[in-house]
Each structure stands twice: as structure tokens, then as C-alpha cells.
Amino acid sequence: MINSGEIIKKGNIDREELALVNRYTRRELSADELYCFSMILCDNEIDRDIEQFSTAELYKIAELFEGKTGIFDHEPSAANQCARIYRCYVREDDGRVNSIGEKYACVMADAYIPRSESTSSLIESIESGIRKEVSIGCAVQRTLCSVCGNDMHSFDCVHKKGRRYDGSLCFGRLSGVTDAYEWSFVAVPAQRGAGVVKEFKTEVGLLDSISKRLKAAGDLTINEAEKAELVEYIERLKGLSSEGESYRRELIDDVTRLNALAESGMSTKLLSSIVERMTISELKAFKSVFEKRAACPQLAPKSDSERGRVSDEYII
């Protein structure tokens, strides 16, 4: 049985495979100059994050990952590149089912590494089984609930991944694979024996995705779906920013009022210059201090050591 995400031993490189590899090289490489290996990138099993790719999504992944580079630990650095996929396809196993009773399917990939002094240690680590697990980085639009079918990141879904409802496990169905970034050699992948690094094209996930691509070499391009989501998210941020500023002004007014009640001795002008530079968290802390001071009685008893005469019990 082949586990998803594992590197598989490969035989000699034939002429057909050599031609596929040389589509990605600047010059024609010979079989002796190459080390090729096969691997399973991901499958339709439920992973450690209690999420699953459908077989239909696997076909999208296979198409997107052909030609993609291999790196280490999902660190997007040009210096980190070590291999490249030259062929990618889906394998369906008629004699095997996954944990939810569906026919097992996985994404197979063939990759190459040029033989050189600098790559010899990597090749040796693959051959010896040290470098064995792989994981993919891709963009996914939605996570659909296996119970109700709604997006698990929306208010329409009230179910929790990992819980059972009427005896059935609730898990997320990853839907709408839109982009493939890279595949990596990793130590502990998300999938059992494999691994998927999911970039959800919603809210912060979309910004993280674009941020990673901005840091990588080359120009940044976004598709129409990403553009529409980004515009929608920016408009939502504008609304939240306006509401946040309103709340901040209320806190400033509260602090100014409480300062007067607490009779701290600080002038309104000085206080204003201080609070205008404060964050919401700092203003809330300031407000809490002033509320405590304002709540103290004006007739405060002196400490035991200061109590001398009866007439000195309180200072008015």
C-alpha cells in the first residue's frame, strides 16, 4: 500500500521522460545528469486538520502542480529551490476506499533533480529514506461542511470539525482550488503521510497569499476572482476602520471626563496630547485606572501609622 505524500522509488529514465524533463531546462540534459523520483502529493483522505480534497479537486491540483518547484518547509526562497515536477496526474484505485467509503484517489507526481556536487546530499537523503515526506502549498476558496454543505467560515454553518452529528464525522471539504504555489520536503505534514498547506482565499488568508507572492521574485499577478475578493475585503476593512475610530473617540471622551472627576491635577490640554497618540488598548487601560480613582471617596481614611489625634482621622 502506498501512503500519500511519500516519495516512491523510480526506475531508469526513458526517452519519453527525458523529453518531459527537458521542457523545463535551458539545455538538453542527458539521463546521467538527472535524478528522478515519484511521489504522492495528496489524496482524498481526511487529513489531520479534519479536511479533505474531493477526487474532482485532485484533478485540478494535478493540472496546477505540473512544472512547480520543490523547496524545503514551505519557505518561499529562490535559494531554497531543489527540484521540479515534470509530470503530474491522478491515480484512482478501484480496489481501495478511503475512510468515508469513497474510491481512493491520489495525486501522483514525477520530479527531477540535476545531479551535481551541491545536490548529492539531497539525493542521498532521498535514497536513504531520510527525505521521505512531502507537502503541498495551494490556494483553496472554501471549506464546505460535510454535514450541512455550507461554508464552514460563514455564519450559515454551526457545525464543528471533528464532532459527530447523528453518528457521522463532521469534516471540511476543500473546494475551489485556484492556485498551486510549491511542494516541499517536510518533517510532519498535515495529511497522514502527506500534508497540505491550505491558503484560504478569504479575508486574512487572501492577504497572506498575496503577501507571500509579493515577497517572492518576479511580478505579482492576481486573477479576477482574487481581485473581486480583495476589493470586497478592502471595503469591509474601511467600514471596520470607521467603526473602530468612532469607538476610539468615545474612549478619549470618557478618559477626559473621568480625569476631571478623579481630579488628577493633569490639565485637559496635556491629557489630550497624550491620549491622541494612544491605541484603543492603551485608552481602555487608562479609562480603567481613572474609573477606579473616580470611584474612591473624597473622605479617605489615613493609614494606622498616621492616625494620631481623633481630629486627624479624616482630611477634608
N, C-alpha and C positions, 0 to 999 in steps of 0.2 A: 504494500500500500504506500502511495506517495503522499506525503503531507504537504499542504500548501505552504509556500514560502521557502521551501528548501531547494538548494542547488542540487542538480542531478548530474551524474557523470555523463560525459558525452564522448562519442567515438571520434573517428578521424573526420577531418573537414573535407567534404567532397566539392566538386566543381560548382555545383548549384549553390551551396552555402557560401563558398568563396566569392561568388558573384554578388550574393546578397550583402556580404560584408563590405565589399569594395564600392558599393553605392555610397558609403559614408566616409570613405577615405580620400585623401588628396592624390594619392598614387596607388597603383595596383600592388596589393600586398600578397605574398605567397602564403600557402598554408603553414609553412615552417615559421613564419613571422607572427603567427596568431595563436592565442589560446582561447578556445571557445567552450562554453558551458551552457547548460539549460537550467531553468528554474521555474517554479510556480510562484507567480506574483501574488495572487489572491484567489479565493474561491467563494462559493455560495454558502459557506457555513456561517453560523453565528459566531462572532468574534468575542474577544474579552471585554469589549465595550458594549456587548449585547446588541450588536448591529450586524446587518447582513446585506451583501450585494445580491440582487436577483441575477439569474442567468442572463437576462436581457442586458443588464448593466455591465456584466462581464464582457460582452461583445463590444460595448462602447470603450471599455477600458483597454481591451486588446488593440483596438484600432488606434487609440490615442497614444499608447505606450511604445509603439514601434518607432525606433530611432532615438528613444530617450536615453539620456546618460545615467550612469550609475555613480553614486557617491557614497560617503560614509555618514551614518547617523543623521541624515536629512539636513546636513549643513550645506547651504547653497553657495559653495565657493568653487571657482574655476580650478583652483589648486587641488580641490577635493575629488575631481572627476577621475574615474579609474576604469570605466567600461562603458559599452554602449549596446543597446538591444538592436539586433538586425532582423529579427523575426518575432512576431507575437501573434498568438491565436488562442482560441478557446477549445478546450477538450472536455467533452461530455462523456460521462461514464455510465453506460446502460446498466451495468451490474452493481451499481452502488448508489445509495441515497444519503442525503445529509441528515442532520439531526431533526429536521422538521418534515422529513418524508419526501423531499423533492429530489429529483435526479441530480446526483453530484456533478458539478462542473467547476472548472478552474481555468485561470489564465496562464498559459504556458509562454515562456519567453526564451529565446536563444540570444546570448550576448557574447561579445568578443573583447579580449584584452590584448593589446600588442605586446609581444614578448620583448623585454629589454631588461637591463640590469635593475632599473628602478621598479619594475613590476614583478620581478622574480619572487619577492617575499609575499606579495599578494597572491600570486598563482600558487605558491607553495601552501599558503594558509587555506586556500580553497581545496586543493588536492588532499590536504591532511584532515579536512573536515572542521577546521577551526572557524573559517568563514563559511557559515552554513545557512544562517537565517537572512532573509531579505524582507523588505517592507516597501510599500509604495506611497508616494505623496500625490494626491489628486484633489480636484475640486468637486464637491457634491452640493447640489442645490437644496435638497430637502431630506429630512428623515421622517418617513411615514410610519405611523403607529401600526403595528401588526394586529391590534385589537379593533381600533375604530377607523383606521385608514387616513386619519388627519395628520397634518404636520405636527410632530412632537414638540416643536419650538413655538407653537402658536397656542392661543387660549382655547382653541377648539378641541384640544386633546387634554384629557385629565388623567391619563394612564402613566404609570411609571415603569421604565425599563427594568427587567429582572423580576418583576412581580408576576403572579399568576392570576388570571381572571377566568373564572369558570373552568379552571384546570389547564388553561393554555398560557404559555410563557409570553409575556409582552416583550417585544424587541423592536428595534428600529430598522425599517427597510430603507437603505440608502438609495435615493432616487435622483436622477438627473446629473450624471457625471458629465461635466463640461470641459474639464481640462486635466492634463497629466503633467506633473512637474518633473519628477525624478523617481528613481527607485534607489534604495540604499541597503548596504550591508549594515545590519543592526544586531544587537545582542538579545534584546527582548522585544519582539514585535507585538502589536496589538492583537492580531489574529493568532490563534493557536498554531504555532509553527510558521506563521506568515506575518502579516501585520499591515495595517492600513493607517496612514496618517491622513485624516479627513480634514479638508478645508471647506467648511460650510459657507456657501455664498449668501450668508445672511448677516446683517449687522456687522459686528466686530470681525467675524470670520472673513468677510469680504475685504475689509480694510487690511487684515493681516495678510491675505493673499496678495493684494496689490502691493503692500509694503515689501513683501519678500521679493516680488518681481522687480520693484524699484531698486532694491539693493543688488540684484543680480546684474551681470554685464549685459549690455545691449539696450535697445529701445523697449519701452513698455507699450503693449497693445492690449486693449480690452474689447470684448465683444459687446454686441448690442444689449444682451441680457444683463451683463455686468454694468454697463453704462446706466441702464434704467434703474437697477437696484442701487447703484451708487448715488444717483440723483435723488431717489426717494429717501435714502438714508441721510443724506446731507440736509434735506428739507426737514426730516424728523429731528435731526440734531439742532437745527435752527430753532424749532419750537421748544425743545428741551432747554436750550441755552437761554431763551427768553424767559421761560418759567423759572429757571434757576436764578437769573439775575433779579427777578421780582422778589423771590424768596430772600435773596441776599440783602436787598434794600430793606425788607421788613426786619431782618435781623439787625441791621445797622440802626434803624429807628428804635428798636427795642433796647439795644445796648445804650444808646444815647439817653433814652428816657430813664432806664434803670440807674445809669450813672448819676443822674440828678437826684433820684430818690435815695441812693446809697450815700450821697454827699461825700464822694471820694476825694474831693478837692481838685480833681482834674478838670480843666476848662473844656467847654464844648468844642472849641476850635482845635485844641490839642488832640482830644479824643477822635474827632472827625478825621484828622490827618492820619491817625493810626489805623482806625477801622476800615478806611477806604482801601488800604493795602492788604487787608486780611482775606483769607479764604473763608468759605462757608463753615468748615470745620472749626477754624480758629474763632470765628464770630460766635458759634454755638457754645464753645468753651468759655469765652468772655462773658456771654449772656448768663451762663450758669453761675459764674462767680458773682456777678452783680446781683443776681436774683437772691443768692444767699445773704449778701451784705444788706440788701434792701429789706430782707425779712427779719434781720436782727433788731431787737427793741432798742430804742434810744436810751432807755434807762438800763444800762448793762451793769451787773454786779462786778465788783472788783474781786481779785483773787484773794484767797485766805491770807496770804502773806501781807497783802496791802490793807487788810481790814484792821484799823486801829481804833478809831473812835466811832461811836454809833452814827454821829453826824456825817461820817465819811463813807457810809455803806453804799450810797449811790451818788454818782456825779451827774448833775443835770446840766 
